[in-house]
Amino acid sequence: MADPRQELADLASAGLLRTLRPLDSPAGPRVIREGRELWNFASNDYLGLAGHPALAEAFIEGIRRYGAGAAASRLVCGSLTPHRELEDALAAAKGCEAALTFPSGFATAAGSLPALAGKDDVLVLDKLCHASLIDGARLSGATVRVFPHNDVAKLEKLLEGIRGKQAKARVIVVTESVFSMDGDVCPLQEIVAAKERHGAMLFLDEAHAFGVIGPQGMGLAAREALQDHVEFQMGTLSKAAGLAGGYLATSAAWRDLLVNRARSFIYTTAAPPALAHASLAALELIRSAEGDGLRARLRENVSVISPGHESAIVPVLLGSNEAALEASRRLEEAGYLVPAIRYPTVPRGTARLRVSVSAAHPVAAAEELAGHLGLH
């Protein structure tokens, strides 16, 4: 019989073993882990909303009005008011006809791509797409092609070749606006131009741009005024919105198809209605003047660590797993929680620290961390 202990030992010897370490406080800008108080530069709470009192109050109000749970799939029991209100608000904010929410960002990607493409279709992914997008593409049964990271010339050649052989296939380009481990931004204008020249569609994951980039924090497509040219705008409510869940904003017809085909929507209990109610409050806050102020504070903190950087994710490449783990350990001793990111999350030989900046961090903490990282 196979023994998992040998597999665990192999992971440990390669510097790839992960463990669940306890967190003894809320996941705010300061956390307590194993008795040590740390500045938290690990979370995706880019605007500091996870601890915002307005969202806590909205969550409590949602529980009082709608109860603790949804009790079933929305196709079984019915679609509750807060789910519908949140989807209408997301669609309006993203400049689309409709939106559909899912229990998580992973469920959004893993359910949407197989619903949108099948065995006669082609999905063309950026090499650094998130694991959820890769898994969704594989589950679809479509032909999957990959282009080098942000290489529009190679994407163009792939699309030209695909169209030469499969003139009538549904072709969807899949990429991210902000890449989760590199923190860089895709060349959206060029990608849109390429996909439109070859009759393809675009699935854009705005997970790390939503709340952070663009007018009212509505993402890269909004910043580039390209909402009408992006057929599928995916995002999450678990990062800058400070809560949990995912969404896909699209046309009404595509949304109705997702309701009928997306297995991660059909065959799961809906997210708690109180969470949807709180998410609506988060969306309103993100788009408000207060949200603009939080984005300004976030940009100030990012500029301290990496001047000119566009996103809230700053990678510090170290190469080996051992070097990344040691750097993370030393930072923890100095009072900073900064995770070591290793294969398979990033390619082999590119282990790194992933510094995740928040508007909730005081500038002094960002300055001190930059000093520890040797960035000053």
Secondary structure, DSSP 8 states (H G I E B T S, - for coil): ---HHHHHHHHHHTT---------S-SSSEEEETTEEEEE-S---TTSGGG-HHHHHHHHHHHHHH-S---S-HHHH---HHHHHHHHHHHHHTT-SEEEEESSHHHHHHHHHHHH--TT-EEEEETT--HHHHHHHHHHTSEEEEE-TT-HHHHHHHHHHHHHH-TTS-EEEEEESB-TTT--B--HHHHHHHHHHTT-EEEEE-TTTTTTSSGGG--HHHHTT-GGG-SEEEEESSSTTSS--EEEEE-HHHHHHHHHH-HHHHTS----HHHHHHHHHHHHHHTSHHHHHHHHHHHHHHHHHSTT--SSEEEEEEESHHHHHHHHHHHHHTTEE--EE-TTTS-TT-EEEEEE--TTS-HHHHHHHHHHTT--
